[in-house]
């Protein structure tokens, strides 16, 4: 039987500013372990809003969210911060690396924050992730010395440092040229195929989406295909 890693049940969301505008309508999603799922739809259809709810960063919604079989809805912010750091890896359109830190230190940061392993072990794990993505030669460079494509690969390593049960991405290839976008896609595909990593990626790139395991398509705050 498939192991469900992330599940949303009857999620509804409205913005109140100052009038109430519904943005998500009765969203039901289940993502299984090892799936590579893309979320597509026109700008303004609710993709990013949904992603913020699924990643526990937005708690103002109706319905229920489960991550790793655990009910997340109504948990306190401190608990949510722990769940995010322990169980979710994030890759955004912009890499959000700290320029004054080395590549190695950037990758280590979520591991140090989680405090599950000693610093030496976190460093070893960071180097292993850099080797996995063939960028270990960049370890001691500062982030501001890297190209855009290299920065995004470092951001993926950082997302993997705590062995998340799911990696959530918001337009991770949106800022890259075609060649580097393909490199990032290939990395995601490798993570699923070789490491059974679960991925949920919002994208505008139809070619990217077409090569994932499953497409969730949104329109006007509803899911019209999944």
C-alpha positions, 0 to 999 in steps of 0.5 A: 500500500502507498504511504501517504506523506502529505494529505490535505482534506477540505482546505478552504482559504479566504483573504479578508482585506477588507472584503472577504475573497475566497481563494481556495475551495475544498482542496483535497490532495494526497502525495505518496512517498517517492512521488514527484508531483507538480502543481500547475495553473495560471497566475493567481489560481491559488498555487502559491497560497496552497503551497504556503498552507501545505508547508505549514507557513500559513495556518489561517485556513479551514480544513485539515492538513496531515504530514507524515500521518500527523495532524498539523492543523491547530499546532502552535508555531513552535511545533510547526517550526520544528516540523518544518525544519525536521520534515520539509525541505524548501527550494524557492525561485530565489535561493536565499543563500547567505552571501557572507557564508561559505557554500558548506556553511549555508548547507549546514545551517538547517542541520545546526538549527535542528541540533540532532547531530554534532556539528562535525556530523552535520558538516559530514552530511553537508559534504555528502549532499554536495557530492551527491549533486556533484558540487563538492568542489564549491564547498569553501567558496562564498555563496556570492561567488557562484553562478545562478545555477550553482546557487540553486543546486546549493539550495537543494543540498540545503533542503536535503540536509535534514533528510526531509520526508518531502521537498516542497518547491515554489518555481525552483527553475523560474529564475534559471535559463533553460540549461540550468533549469534542466539540470535542476529538473534532472536532480529532482528526478534523480532524488526520486528515482535513487533516493525515493525522495518525495517532491511537490513542486509548483511550476509555470514550466509545462515541459517540467510538469509534463515529465513529473510523475503526476500533475495537479492542475488548479484553476480559480482556487480549485483543483481541476485535475490530479 
